[in-house]
Amino acid sequence: MKIEIPKDAGKLKVGQYIDYKMNNGNRINQVMSITGLTREVVLKFTPQQIADVCDFFDEIIDSIEYKFVSKYKINSVEYGIIPDINSLTFAEWLDLTAYAENFPKNIDKMLAILYRPIRQQLLNRYTLEEYDSAIHLKNAKEMRNMPITIANGCMLFFSSIRKESELNMLKSSMEKRHQMMEEMIVILENQLKEDNK
């Protein structure tokens, strides 16, 4: 029996990656997720064949590269990544942060937030549909068909922005604490001056 497995990471889809990773420890389900074969067929494999398929697929996963693309077409719908990551709405940020907590299970949901249908386009500039979780999270199913190399490029981009934002929040918090301490010192100095009179 010939088994169809993506031979390079560029052909690996987000859905295959998620299903494979989420079935870690269950090699039969892992083989089913990457080959599309039924349980009945996979159960006819020898243990060595199952191990070989999983080992081969692990090598492919280890070779995944990062490819950042700003626009991607799925089923005749053109999706664009949020053009200005600093303009994320609070709802987008909240949902992204929540889904990032259960990685890799929610890669498809994160992609559905970051890549949305393009509403208008002029040359290389475009606007996206306004974010509505009830509408756009339904696109997670479509995002499962995106090549994992593109998804990884997007996740790398998002994680670097997330870290930068967290550092900025920490810096802002520290600056506020420093300012409050200076104000308290002034108040204490004034109080000491009053007490010494």
Secondary structure, DSSP 8 states (H G I E B T S, - for coil): ------SSGGG-BHHHHHHHHHTTT-HHHHHHHHH---HHHHTTS-HHHHHHHHHHHHHHHHT------SEEEETTEEEEE-S-GGG--HHHHHHHHHHHTTTTTTHHHHHHHHEEEEEEEETTEEEE----HHHHGGGHHHHTTSBHHHHHHHHHHHHHHHHHHHHHHHHHHHHHHHHHHHHHHHHHHHHHHHHT-
